[in-house]
């Protein structure tokens, strides 16, 4: 049961990071302001999301999670 809570926390953190990406996307005005684009922030968030997904995969494979947890991770990942 503890791994389900851990997965839920990872999911909430991922959701917050995706919301942050949505906010950053407003700063990408294509065709102008190339030097003002938050590319490094965008990449840092994407790497953080990849790291969280990797942690979630290791949690599912390491623990005795049900098949349901695996398929939820595969579908939402």
mmCIF file of the N, C-alpha and C atoms, coordinates in Angstrom:
data_MODEL
# 
_entry.id   MODEL 
# 
loop_
_atom_site.group_PDB 
_atom_site.id 
_atom_site.type_symbol 
_atom_site.label_atom_id 
_atom_site.label_alt_id 
_atom_site.label_comp_id 
_atom_site.label_asym_id 
_atom_site.label_entity_id 
_atom_site.label_seq_id 
_atom_site.pdbx_PDB_ins_code 
_atom_site.Cartn_x 
_atom_site.Cartn_y 
_atom_site.Cartn_z 
_atom_site.occupancy 
_atom_site.B_iso_or_equiv 
_atom_site.pdbx_formal_charge 
_atom_site.auth_seq_id 
_atom_site.auth_comp_id 
_atom_site.auth_asym_id 
_atom_site.auth_atom_id 
_atom_site.pdbx_PDB_model_num 
ATOM 1   N N  . UNK A 1 1  ? 0.820  -1.201 0.000   1.00 0.00 ? 1  UNK A N  1 
ATOM 2   C CA . UNK A 1 1  ? 0.000  0.000  0.000   1.00 0.00 ? 1  UNK A CA 1 
ATOM 3   C C  . UNK A 1 1  ? 0.862  1.264  0.000   1.00 0.00 ? 1  UNK A C  1 
ATOM 4   N N  . UNK A 1 2  ? 2.018  1.152  0.613   1.00 0.00 ? 2  UNK A N  1 
ATOM 5   C CA . UNK A 1 2  ? 2.884  2.308  0.690   1.00 0.00 ? 2  UNK A CA 1 
ATOM 6   C C  . UNK A 1 2  ? 3.360  2.748  -0.690  1.00 0.00 ? 2  UNK A C  1 
ATOM 7   N N  . UNK A 1 3  ? 3.575  1.786  -1.580  1.00 0.00 ? 3  UNK A N  1 
ATOM 8   C CA . UNK A 1 3  ? 4.033  2.142  -2.920  1.00 0.00 ? 3  UNK A CA 1 
ATOM 9   C C  . UNK A 1 3  ? 2.953  2.887  -3.700  1.00 0.00 ? 3  UNK A C  1 
ATOM 10  N N  . UNK A 1 4  ? 1.675  2.609  -3.401  1.00 0.00 ? 4  UNK A N  1 
ATOM 11  C CA . UNK A 1 4  ? 0.601  3.348  -4.067  1.00 0.00 ? 4  UNK A CA 1 
ATOM 12  C C  . UNK A 1 4  ? 0.622  4.819  -3.655  1.00 0.00 ? 4  UNK A C  1 
ATOM 13  N N  . UNK A 1 5  ? 0.908  5.079  -2.390  1.00 0.00 ? 5  UNK A N  1 
ATOM 14  C CA . UNK A 1 5  ? 1.009  6.467  -1.932  1.00 0.00 ? 5  UNK A CA 1 
ATOM 15  C C  . UNK A 1 5  ? 2.205  7.144  -2.596  1.00 0.00 ? 5  UNK A C  1 
ATOM 16  N N  . UNK A 1 6  ? 3.314  6.426  -2.675  1.00 0.00 ? 6  UNK A N  1 
ATOM 17  C CA . UNK A 1 6  ? 4.518  6.953  -3.323  1.00 0.00 ? 6  UNK A CA 1 
ATOM 18  C C  . UNK A 1 6  ? 4.237  7.277  -4.788  1.00 0.00 ? 6  UNK A C  1 
ATOM 19  N N  . UNK A 1 7  ? 3.537  6.387  -5.474  1.00 0.00 ? 7  UNK A N  1 
ATOM 20  C CA . UNK A 1 7  ? 3.192  6.633  -6.878  1.00 0.00 ? 7  UNK A CA 1 
ATOM 21  C C  . UNK A 1 7  ? 2.246  7.821  -7.013  1.00 0.00 ? 7  UNK A C  1 
ATOM 22  N N  . UNK A 1 8  ? 1.324  7.962  -6.071  1.00 0.00 ? 8  UNK A N  1 
ATOM 23  C CA . UNK A 1 8  ? 0.403  9.101  -6.117  1.00 0.00 ? 8  UNK A CA 1 
ATOM 24  C C  . UNK A 1 8  ? 1.157  10.412 -5.930  1.00 0.00 ? 8  UNK A C  1 
ATOM 25  N N  . UNK A 1 9  ? 2.126  10.425 -5.023  1.00 0.00 ? 9  UNK A N  1 
ATOM 26  C CA . UNK A 1 9  ? 2.930  11.636 -4.807  1.00 0.00 ? 9  UNK A CA 1 
ATOM 27  C C  . UNK A 1 9  ? 3.741  11.967 -6.059  1.00 0.00 ? 9  UNK A C  1 
ATOM 28  N N  . UNK A 1 10 ? 4.342  10.950 -6.677  1.00 0.00 ? 10 UNK A N  1 
ATOM 29  C CA . UNK A 1 10 ? 5.079  11.185 -7.925  1.00 0.00 ? 10 UNK A CA 1 
ATOM 30  C C  . UNK A 1 10 ? 4.151  11.716 -9.014  1.00 0.00 ? 10 UNK A C  1 
ATOM 31  N N  . UNK A 1 11 ? 2.936  11.208 -9.067  1.00 0.00 ? 11 UNK A N  1 
ATOM 32  C CA . UNK A 1 11 ? 1.967  11.687 -10.047 1.00 0.00 ? 11 UNK A CA 1 
ATOM 33  C C  . UNK A 1 11 ? 1.570  13.132 -9.820  1.00 0.00 ? 11 UNK A C  1 
ATOM 34  N N  . UNK A 1 12 ? 1.388  13.507 -8.557  1.00 0.00 ? 12 UNK A N  1 
ATOM 35  C CA . UNK A 1 12 ? 1.026  14.890 -8.241  1.00 0.00 ? 12 UNK A CA 1 
ATOM 36  C C  . UNK A 1 12 ? 2.169  15.836 -8.596  1.00 0.00 ? 12 UNK A C  1 
ATOM 37  N N  . UNK A 1 13 ? 3.398  15.430 -8.277  1.00 0.00 ? 13 UNK A N  1 
ATOM 38  C CA . UNK A 1 13 ? 4.553  16.261 -8.627  1.00 0.00 ? 13 UNK A CA 1 
ATOM 39  C C  . UNK A 1 13 ? 4.667  16.397 -10.146 1.00 0.00 ? 13 UNK A C  1 
ATOM 40  N N  . UNK A 1 14 ? 4.439  15.314 -10.860 1.00 0.00 ? 14 UNK A N  1 
ATOM 41  C CA . UNK A 1 14 ? 4.480  15.369 -12.326 1.00 0.00 ? 14 UNK A CA 1 
ATOM 42  C C  . UNK A 1 14 ? 3.410  16.304 -12.866 1.00 0.00 ? 14 UNK A C  1 
ATOM 43  N N  . UNK A 1 15 ? 2.223  16.235 -12.295 1.00 0.00 ? 15 UNK A N  1 
ATOM 44  C CA . UNK A 1 15 ? 1.134  17.106 -12.733 1.00 0.00 ? 15 UNK A CA 1 
ATOM 45  C C  . UNK A 1 15 ? 1.497  18.574 -12.533 1.00 0.00 ? 15 UNK A C  1 
ATOM 46  N N  . UNK A 1 16 ? 2.094  18.888 -11.387 1.00 0.00 ? 16 UNK A N  1 
ATOM 47  C CA . UNK A 1 16 ? 2.509  20.268 -11.118 1.00 0.00 ? 16 UNK A CA 1 
ATOM 48  C C  . UNK A 1 16 ? 3.573  20.717 -12.116 1.00 0.00 ? 16 UNK A C  1 
ATOM 49  N N  . UNK A 1 17 ? 4.507  19.833 -12.428 1.00 0.00 ? 17 UNK A N  1 
ATOM 50  C CA . UNK A 1 17 ? 5.542  20.188 -13.409 1.00 0.00 ? 17 UNK A CA 1 
ATOM 51  C C  . UNK A 1 17 ? 4.950  20.395 -14.799 1.00 0.00 ? 17 UNK A C  1 
ATOM 52  N N  . UNK A 1 18 ? 3.958  19.584 -15.171 1.00 0.00 ? 18 UNK A N  1 
ATOM 53  C CA . UNK A 1 18 ? 3.305  19.788 -16.468 1.00 0.00 ? 18 UNK A CA 1 
ATOM 54  C C  . UNK A 1 18 ? 2.545  21.114 -16.497 1.00 0.00 ? 18 UNK A C  1 
ATOM 55  N N  . UNK A 1 19 ? 1.944  21.496 -15.376 1.00 0.00 ? 19 UNK A N  1 
ATOM 56  C CA . UNK A 1 19 ? 1.295  22.809 -15.313 1.00 0.00 ? 19 UNK A CA 1 
ATOM 57  C C  . UNK A 1 19 ? 2.322  23.931 -15.468 1.00 0.00 ? 19 UNK A C  1 
ATOM 58  N N  . UNK A 1 20 ? 3.490  23.738 -14.882 1.00 0.00 ? 20 UNK A N  1 
ATOM 59  C CA . UNK A 1 20 ? 4.559  24.725 -15.012 1.00 0.00 ? 20 UNK A CA 1 
ATOM 60  C C  . UNK A 1 20 ? 5.002  24.837 -16.467 1.00 0.00 ? 20 UNK A C  1 
ATOM 61  N N  . UNK A 1 21 ? 5.091  23.705 -17.159 1.00 0.00 ? 21 UNK A N  1 
ATOM 62  C CA . UNK A 1 21 ? 5.435  23.739 -18.585 1.00 0.00 ? 21 UNK A CA 1 
ATOM 63  C C  . UNK A 1 21 ? 4.388  24.503 -19.386 1.00 0.00 ? 21 UNK A C  1 
ATOM 64  N N  . UNK A 1 22 ? 3.139  24.333 -19.011 1.00 0.00 ? 22 UNK A N  1 
ATOM 65  C CA . UNK A 1 22 ? 2.072  25.060 -19.693 1.00 0.00 ? 22 UNK A CA 1 
ATOM 66  C C  . UNK A 1 22 ? 2.253  26.560 -19.521 1.00 0.00 ? 22 UNK A C  1 
ATOM 67  N N  . UNK A 1 23 ? 2.622  26.975 -18.322 1.00 0.00 ? 23 UNK A N  1 
ATOM 68  C CA . UNK A 1 23 ? 2.877  28.394 -18.081 1.00 0.00 ? 23 UNK A CA 1 
ATOM 69  C C  . UNK A 1 23 ? 4.080  28.908 -18.847 1.00 0.00 ? 23 UNK A C  1 
ATOM 70  N N  . UNK A 1 24 ? 5.111  28.077 -18.949 1.00 0.00 ? 24 UNK A N  1 
ATOM 71  C CA . UNK A 1 24 ? 6.309  28.488 -19.687 1.00 0.00 ? 24 UNK A CA 1 
ATOM 72  C C  . UNK A 1 24 ? 6.062  28.591 -21.188 1.00 0.00 ? 24 UNK A C  1 
ATOM 73  N N  . UNK A 1 25 ? 5.123  27.829 -21.689 1.00 0.00 ? 25 UNK A N  1 
ATOM 74  C CA . UNK A 1 25 ? 4.893  27.828 -23.135 1.00 0.00 ? 25 UNK A CA 1 
ATOM 75  C C  . UNK A 1 25 ? 4.408  29.184 -23.638 1.00 0.00 ? 25 UNK A C  1 
ATOM 76  N N  . UNK A 1 26 ? 3.881  30.010 -22.753 1.00 0.00 ? 26 UNK A N  1 
ATOM 77  C CA . UNK A 1 26 ? 3.452  31.352 -23.155 1.00 0.00 ? 26 UNK A CA 1 
ATOM 78  C C  . UNK A 1 26 ? 4.639  32.244 -23.511 1.00 0.00 ? 26 UNK A C  1 
ATOM 79  N N  . UNK A 1 27 ? 5.818  31.897 -22.985 1.00 0.00 ? 27 UNK A N  1 
ATOM 80  C CA . UNK A 1 27 ? 7.015  32.698 -23.257 1.00 0.00 ? 27 UNK A CA 1 
ATOM 81  C C  . UNK A 1 27 ? 7.681  32.351 -24.579 1.00 0.00 ? 27 UNK A C  1 
ATOM 82  N N  . UNK A 1 28 ? 7.168  31.349 -25.273 1.00 0.00 ? 28 UNK A N  1 
ATOM 83  C CA . UNK A 1 28 ? 7.726  30.948 -26.561 1.00 0.00 ? 28 UNK A CA 1 
ATOM 84  C C  . UNK A 1 28 ? 6.941  31.623 -27.680 1.00 0.00 ? 28 UNK A C  1 
ATOM 85  N N  . UNK A 1 29 ? 7.388  32.804 -28.060 1.00 0.00 ? 29 UNK A N  1 
ATOM 86  C CA . UNK A 1 29 ? 6.800  33.509 -29.194 1.00 0.00 ? 29 UNK A CA 1 
ATOM 87  C C  . UNK A 1 29 ? 7.628  33.170 -30.415 1.00 0.00 ? 29 UNK A C  1 
ATOM 88  N N  . UNK A 1 30 ? 7.085  32.308 -31.248 1.00 0.00 ? 30 UNK A N  1 
ATOM 89  C CA . UNK A 1 30 ? 7.847  31.838 -32.404 1.00 0.00 ? 30 UNK A CA 1 
ATOM 90  C C  . UNK A 1 30 ? 8.077  32.974 -33.385 1.00 0.00 ? 30 UNK A C  1 
ATOM 91  N N  . UNK A 1 31 ? 9.335  33.110 -33.804 1.00 0.00 ? 31 UNK A N  1 
ATOM 92  C CA . UNK A 1 31 ? 9.702  34.123 -34.770 1.00 0.00 ? 31 UNK A CA 1 
ATOM 93  C C  . UNK A 1 31 ? 10.253 35.390 -34.161 1.00 0.00 ? 31 UNK A C  1 
ATOM 94  N N  . UNK A 1 32 ? 10.239 35.490 -32.840 1.00 0.00 ? 32 UNK A N  1 
ATOM 95  C CA . UNK A 1 32 ? 10.768 36.689 -32.196 1.00 0.00 ? 32 UNK A CA 1 
ATOM 96  C C  . UNK A 1 32 ? 11.291 36.341 -30.806 1.00 0.00 ? 32 UNK A C  1 
ATOM 97  N N  . UNK A 1 33 ? 12.209 37.136 -30.323 1.00 0.00 ? 33 UNK A N  1 
ATOM 98  C CA . UNK A 1 33 ? 12.720 36.987 -28.964 1.00 0.00 ? 33 UNK A CA 1 
ATOM 99  C C  . UNK A 1 33 ? 13.425 35.682 -28.678 1.00 0.00 ? 33 UNK A C  1 
ATOM 100 N N  . UNK A 1 34 ? 14.297 35.268 -29.592 1.00 0.00 ? 34 UNK A N  1 
ATOM 101 C CA . UNK A 1 34 ? 14.975 33.984 -29.412 1.00 0.00 ? 34 UNK A CA 1 
ATOM 102 C C  . UNK A 1 34 ? 15.812 33.943 -28.138 1.00 0.00 ? 34 UNK A C  1 
ATOM 103 N N  . UNK A 1 35 ? 16.413 35.049 -27.785 1.00 0.00 ? 35 UNK A N  1 
ATOM 104 C CA . UNK A 1 35 ? 17.277 35.059 -26.601 1.00 0.00 ? 35 UNK A CA 1 
ATOM 105 C C  . UNK A 1 35 ? 16.480 35.074 -25.299 1.00 0.00 ? 35 UNK A C  1 
ATOM 106 N N  . UNK A 1 36 ? 15.198 35.369 -25.380 1.00 0.00 ? 36 UNK A N  1 
ATOM 107 C CA . UNK A 1 36 ? 14.372 35.461 -24.178 1.00 0.00 ? 36 UNK A CA 1 
ATOM 108 C C  . UNK A 1 36 ? 13.574 34.192 -23.896 1.00 0.00 ? 36 UNK A C  1 
ATOM 109 N N  . UNK A 1 37 ? 13.724 33.188 -24.721 1.00 0.00 ? 37 UNK A N  1 
ATOM 110 C CA . UNK A 1 37 ? 12.980 31.945 -24.512 1.00 0.00 ? 37 UNK A CA 1 
ATOM 111 C C  . UNK A 1 37 ? 13.556 31.170 -23.331 1.00 0.00 ? 37 UNK A C  1 
ATOM 112 N N  . UNK A 1 38 ? 12.696 30.583 -22.508 1.00 0.00 ? 38 UNK A N  1 
ATOM 113 C CA . UNK A 1 38 ? 13.171 29.835 -21.330 1.00 0.00 ? 38 UNK A CA 1 
ATOM 114 C C  . UNK A 1 38 ? 13.522 28.385 -21.670 1.00 0.00 ? 38 UNK A C  1 
ATOM 115 N N  . UNK A 1 39 ? 14.440 28.201 -22.601 1.00 0.00 ? 39 UNK A N  1 
ATOM 116 C CA . UNK A 1 39 ? 14.758 26.854 -23.076 1.00 0.00 ? 39 UNK A CA 1 
ATOM 117 C C  . UNK A 1 39 ? 15.410 26.016 -21.981 1.00 0.00 ? 39 UNK A C  1 
ATOM 118 N N  . UNK A 1 40 ? 16.316 26.598 -21.210 1.00 0.00 ? 40 UNK A N  1 
ATOM 119 C CA . UNK A 1 40 ? 16.978 25.827 -20.156 1.00 0.00 ? 40 UNK A CA 1 
ATOM 120 C C  . UNK A 1 40 ? 15.994 25.394 -19.069 1.00 0.00 ? 40 UNK A C  1 
ATOM 121 N N  . UNK A 1 41 ? 15.069 26.274 -18.699 1.00 0.00 ? 41 UNK A N  1 
ATOM 122 C CA . UNK A 1 41 ? 14.046 25.896 -17.719 1.00 0.00 ? 41 UNK A CA 1 
ATOM 123 C C  . UNK A 1 41 ? 13.172 24.773 -18.273 1.00 0.00 ? 41 UNK A C  1 
ATOM 124 N N  . UNK A 1 42 ? 12.806 24.905 -19.524 1.00 0.00 ? 42 UNK A N  1 
ATOM 125 C CA . UNK A 1 42 ? 11.972 23.899 -20.181 1.00 0.00 ? 42 UNK A CA 1 
ATOM 126 C C  . UNK A 1 42 ? 12.662 22.536 -20.183 1.00 0.00 ? 42 UNK A C  1 
ATOM 127 N N  . UNK A 1 43 ? 13.941 22.514 -20.549 1.00 0.00 ? 43 UNK A N  1 
ATOM 128 C CA . UNK A 1 43 ? 14.689 21.257 -20.565 1.00 0.00 ? 43 UNK A CA 1 
ATOM 129 C C  . UNK A 1 43 ? 14.865 20.688 -19.164 1.00 0.00 ? 43 UNK A C  1 
ATOM 130 N N  . UNK A 1 44 ? 15.102 21.544 -18.182 1.00 0.00 ? 44 UNK A N  1 
ATOM 131 C CA . UNK A 1 44 ? 15.254 21.077 -16.804 1.00 0.00 ? 44 UNK A CA 1 
ATOM 132 C C  . UNK A 1 44 ? 13.971 20.416 -16.308 1.00 0.00 ? 44 UNK A C  1 
ATOM 133 N N  . UNK A 1 45 ? 12.837 20.992 -16.650 1.00 0.00 ? 45 UNK A N  1 
ATOM 134 C CA . UNK A 1 45 ? 11.563 20.399 -16.237 1.00 0.00 ? 45 UNK A CA 1 
ATOM 135 C C  . UNK A 1 45 ? 11.343 19.071 -16.947 1.00 0.00 ? 45 UNK A C  1 
ATOM 136 N N  . UNK A 1 46 ? 11.668 19.001 -18.233 1.00 0.00 ? 46 UNK A N  1 
ATOM 137 C CA . UNK A 1 46 ? 11.519 17.735 -18.954 1.00 0.00 ? 46 UNK A CA 1 
ATOM 138 C C  . UNK A 1 46 ? 12.421 16.648 -18.380 1.00 0.00 ? 46 UNK A C  1 
ATOM 139 N N  . UNK A 1 47 ? 13.653 16.986 -18.017 1.00 0.00 ? 47 UNK A N  1 
ATOM 140 C CA . UNK A 1 47 ? 14.537 15.995 -17.400 1.00 0.00 ? 47 UNK A CA 1 
ATOM 141 C C  . UNK A 1 47 ? 14.006 15.570 -16.034 1.00 0.00 ? 47 UNK A C  1 
ATOM 142 N N  . UNK A 1 48 ? 13.439 16.512 -15.281 1.00 0.00 ? 48 UNK A N  1 
ATOM 143 C CA . UNK A 1 48 ? 12.846 16.169 -13.986 1.00 0.00 ? 48 UNK A CA 1 
ATOM 144 C C  . UNK A 1 48 ? 11.655 15.235 -14.172 1.00 0.00 ? 48 UNK A C  1 
ATOM 145 N N  . UNK A 1 49 ? 10.842 15.488 -15.190 1.00 0.00 ? 49 UNK A N  1 
ATOM 146 C CA . UNK A 1 49 ? 9.704  14.606 -15.468 1.00 0.00 ? 49 UNK A CA 1 
ATOM 147 C C  . UNK A 1 49 ? 10.167 13.214 -15.871 1.00 0.00 ? 49 UNK A C  1 
ATOM 148 N N  . UNK A 1 50 ? 11.223 13.133 -16.660 1.00 0.00 ? 50 UNK A N  1 
ATOM 149 C CA . UNK A 1 50 ? 11.770 11.831 -17.033 1.00 0.00 ? 50 UNK A CA 1 
ATOM 150 C C  . UNK A 1 50 ? 12.290 11.093 -15.804 1.00 0.00 ? 50 UNK A C  1 
ATOM 151 N N  . UNK A 1 51 ? 12.961 11.812 -14.917 1.00 0.00 ? 51 UNK A N  1 
ATOM 152 C CA . UNK A 1 51 ? 13.469 11.218 -13.682 1.00 0.00 ? 51 UNK A CA 1 
ATOM 153 C C  . UNK A 1 51 ? 12.320 10.699 -12.816 1.00 0.00 ? 51 UNK A C  1 
ATOM 154 N N  . UNK A 1 52 ? 11.247 11.466 -12.684 1.00 0.00 ? 52 UNK A N  1 
ATOM 155 C CA . UNK A 1 52 ? 10.088 11.022 -11.902 1.00 0.00 ? 52 UNK A CA 1 
ATOM 156 C C  . UNK A 1 52 ? 9.448  9.787  -12.522 1.00 0.00 ? 52 UNK A C  1 
ATOM 157 N N  . UNK A 1 53 ? 9.355  9.749  -13.843 1.00 0.00 ? 53 UNK A N  1 
ATOM 158 C CA . UNK A 1 53 ? 8.787  8.577  -14.512 1.00 0.00 ? 53 UNK A CA 1 
ATOM 159 C C  . UNK A 1 53 ? 9.670  7.349  -14.296 1.00 0.00 ? 53 UNK A C  1 
ATOM 160 N N  . UNK A 1 54 ? 10.990 7.549  -14.336 1.00 0.00 ? 54 UNK A N  1 
ATOM 161 C CA . UNK A 1 54 ? 11.911 6.443  -14.084 1.00 0.00 ? 54 UNK A CA 1 
ATOM 162 C C  . UNK A 1 54 ? 11.768 5.933  -12.657 1.00 0.00 ? 54 UNK A C  1 
ATOM 163 N N  . UNK A 1 55 ? 11.641 6.841  -11.694 1.00 0.00 ? 55 UNK A N  1 
ATOM 164 C CA . UNK A 1 55 ? 11.409 6.425  -10.311 1.00 0.00 ? 55 UNK A CA 1 
ATOM 165 C C  . UNK A 1 55 ? 10.115 5.637  -10.175 1.00 0.00 ? 55 UNK A C  1 
ATOM 166 N N  . UNK A 1 56 ? 9.082  6.087  -10.852 1.00 0.00 ? 56 UNK A N  1 
ATOM 167 C CA . UNK A 1 56 ? 7.805  5.377  -10.792 1.00 0.00 ? 56 UNK A CA 1 
ATOM 168 C C  . UNK A 1 56 ? 7.932  3.981  -11.395 1.00 0.00 ? 56 UNK A C  1 
ATOM 169 N N  . UNK A 1 57 ? 8.649  3.867  -12.500 1.00 0.00 ? 57 UNK A N  1 
ATOM 170 C CA . UNK A 1 57 ? 8.851  2.544  -13.115 1.00 0.00 ? 57 UNK A CA 1 
ATOM 171 C C  . UNK A 1 57 ? 9.615  1.620  -12.185 1.00 0.00 ? 57 UNK A C  1 
ATOM 172 N N  . UNK A 1 58 ? 10.685 2.117  -11.576 1.00 0.00 ? 58 UNK A N  1 
ATOM 173 C CA . UNK A 1 58 ? 11.444 1.289  -10.641 1.00 0.00 ? 58 UNK A CA 1 
ATOM 174 C C  . UNK A 1 58 ? 10.585 0.879  -9.449  1.00 0.00 ? 58 UNK A C  1 
ATOM 175 N N  . UNK A 1 59 ? 9.731  1.775  -8.988  1.00 0.00 ? 59 UNK A N  1 
ATOM 176 C CA . UNK A 1 59 ? 8.862  1.453  -7.861  1.00 0.00 ? 59 UNK A CA 1 
ATOM 177 C C  . UNK A 1 59 ? 7.894  0.344  -8.220  1.00 0.00 ? 59 UNK A C  1 
ATOM 178 N N  . UNK A 1 60 ? 7.310  0.422  -9.396  1.00 0.00 ? 60 UNK A N  1 
ATOM 179 C CA . UNK A 1 60 ? 6.348  -0.600 -9.812  1.00 0.00 ? 60 UNK A CA 1 
ATOM 180 C C  . UNK A 1 60 ? 7.041  -1.936 -10.026 1.00 0.00 ? 60 UNK A C  1 
ATOM 181 N N  . UNK A 1 61 ? 8.197  -1.930 -10.658 1.00 0.00 ? 61 UNK A N  1 
ATOM 182 C CA . UNK A 1 61 ? 8.881  -3.192 -10.946 1.00 0.00 ? 61 UNK A CA 1 
ATOM 183 C C  . UNK A 1 61 ? 9.525  -3.808 -9.704  1.00 0.00 ? 61 UNK A C  1 
ATOM 184 N N  . UNK A 1 62 ? 9.955  -2.970 -8.761  1.00 0.00 ? 62 UNK A N  1 
ATOM 185 C CA . UNK A 1 62 ? 10.630 -3.464 -7.570  1.00 0.00 ? 62 UNK A CA 1 
ATOM 186 C C  . UNK A 1 62 ? 9.650  -4.022 -6.537  1.00 0.00 ? 62 UNK A C  1 
ATOM 187 N N  . UNK A 1 63 ? 8.512  -3.389 -6.399  1.00 0.00 ? 63 UNK A N  1 
ATOM 188 C CA . UNK A 1 63 ? 7.552  -3.797 -5.377  1.00 0.00 ? 63 UNK A CA 1 
ATOM 189 C C  . UNK A 1 63 ? 6.580  -4.822 -5.940  1.00 0.00 ? 63 UNK A C  1 
ATOM 190 N N  . UNK A 1 64 ? 5.718  -5.262 -5.098  1.00 0.00 ? 64 UNK A N  1 
ATOM 191 C CA . UNK A 1 64 ? 4.705  -6.230 -5.504  1.00 0.00 ? 64 UNK A CA 1 
ATOM 192 C C  . UNK A 1 64 ? 3.406  -5.518 -5.881  1.00 0.00 ? 64 UNK A C  1 
ATOM 193 N N  . UNK A 1 65 ? 3.533  -4.494 -6.679  1.00 0.00 ? 65 UNK A N  1 
ATOM 194 C CA . UNK A 1 65 ? 2.342  -3.768 -7.122  1.00 0.00 ? 65 UNK A CA 1 
ATOM 195 C C  . UNK A 1 65 ? 1.511  -4.664 -8.032  1.00 0.00 ? 65 UNK A C  1 
ATOM 196 N N  . UNK A 1 66 ? 0.263  -4.344 -8.090  1.00 0.00 ? 66 UNK A N  1 
ATOM 197 C CA . UNK A 1 66 ? -0.630 -5.128 -8.928  1.00 0.00 ? 66 UNK A CA 1 
ATOM 198 C C  . UNK A 1 66 ? -0.405 -4.803 -10.405 1.00 0.00 ? 66 UNK A C  1 
ATOM 199 N N  . UNK A 1 67 ? -0.986 -5.607 -11.244 1.00 0.00 ? 67 UNK A N  1 
ATOM 200 C CA . UNK A 1 67 ? -0.907 -5.340 -12.682 1.00 0.00 ? 67 UNK A CA 1 
ATOM 201 C C  . UNK A 1 67 ? -1.623 -4.039 -13.018 1.00 0.00 ? 67 UNK A C  1 
ATOM 202 N N  . UNK A 1 68 ? -2.622 -3.700 -12.210 1.00 0.00 ? 68 UNK A N  1 
ATOM 203 C CA . UNK A 1 68 ? -3.366 -2.463 -12.433 1.00 0.00 ? 68 UNK A CA 1 
ATOM 204 C C  . UNK A 1 68 ? -2.433 -1.246 -12.317 1.00 0.00 ? 68 UNK A C  1 
ATOM 205 N N  . UNK A 1 69 ? -1.555 -1.253 -11.313 1.00 0.00 ? 69 UNK A N  1 
ATOM 206 C CA . UNK A 1 69 ? -0.617 -0.137 -11.138 1.00 0.00 ? 69 UNK A CA 1 
ATOM 207 C C  . UNK A 1 69 ? 0.322  -0.031 -12.334 1.00 0.00 ? 69 UNK A C  1 
ATOM 208 N N  . UNK A 1 70 ? 0.756  -1.164 -12.850 1.00 0.00 ? 70 UNK A N  1 
ATOM 209 C CA . UNK A 1 70 ? 1.634  -1.145 -14.024 1.00 0.00 ? 70 UNK A CA 1 
ATOM 210 C C  . UNK A 1 70 ? 0.922  -0.547 -15.225 1.00 0.00 ? 70 UNK A C  1 
ATOM 211 N N  . UNK A 1 71 ? -0.307 -0.963 -15.478 1.00 0.00 ? 71 UNK A N  1 
ATOM 212 C CA . UNK A 1 71 ? -1.016 -0.471 -16.658 1.00 0.00 ? 71 UNK A CA 1 
ATOM 213 C C  . UNK A 1 71 ? -1.410 0.995  -16.517 1.00 0.00 ? 71 UNK A C  1 
ATOM 214 N N  . UNK A 1 72 ? -1.682 1.434  -15.294 1.00 0.00 ? 72 UNK A N  1 
ATOM 215 C CA . UNK A 1 72 ? -1.949 2.860  -15.078 1.00 0.00 ? 72 UNK A CA 1 
ATOM 216 C C  . UNK A 1 72 ? -0.692 3.667  -15.384 1.00 0.00 ? 72 UNK A C  1 
ATOM 217 N N  . UNK A 1 73 ? 0.455  3.169  -14.927 1.00 0.00 ? 73 UNK A N  1 
ATOM 218 C CA . UNK A 1 73 ? 1.724  3.846  -15.205 1.00 0.00 ? 73 UNK A CA 1 
ATOM 219 C C  . UNK A 1 73 ? 2.017  3.862  -16.700 1.00 0.00 ? 73 UNK A C  1 
ATOM 220 N N  . UNK A 1 74 ? 1.769  2.758  -17.369 1.00 0.00 ? 74 UNK A N  1 
ATOM 221 C CA . UNK A 1 74 ? 2.023  2.681  -18.811 1.00 0.00 ? 74 UNK A CA 1 
ATOM 222 C C  . UNK A 1 74 ? 1.083  3.600  -19.591 1.00 0.00 ? 74 UNK A C  1 
ATOM 223 N N  . UNK A 1 75 ? -0.169 3.688  -19.174 1.00 0.00 ? 75 UNK A N  1 
ATOM 224 C CA . UNK A 1 75 ? -1.145 4.511  -19.892 1.00 0.00 ? 75 UNK A CA 1 
ATOM 225 C C  . UNK A 1 75 ? -0.938 6.000  -19.635 1.00 0.00 ? 75 UNK A C  1 
ATOM 226 N N  . UNK A 1 76 ? -0.599 6.358  -18.420 1.00 0.00 ? 76 UNK A N  1 
ATOM 227 C CA . UNK A 1 76 ? -0.477 7.772  -18.066 1.00 0.00 ? 76 UNK A CA 1 
ATOM 228 C C  . UNK A 1 76 ? 0.941  8.303  -18.207 1.00 0.00 ? 76 UNK A C  1 
ATOM 229 N N  . UNK A 1 77 ? 1.885  7.423  -18.422 1.00 0.00 ? 77 UNK A N  1 
ATOM 230 C CA . UNK A 1 77 ? 3.290  7.847  -18.485 1.00 0.00 ? 77 UNK A CA 1 
ATOM 231 C C  . UNK A 1 77 ? 3.596  8.538  -19.759 1.00 0.00 ? 77 UNK A C  1 
# 
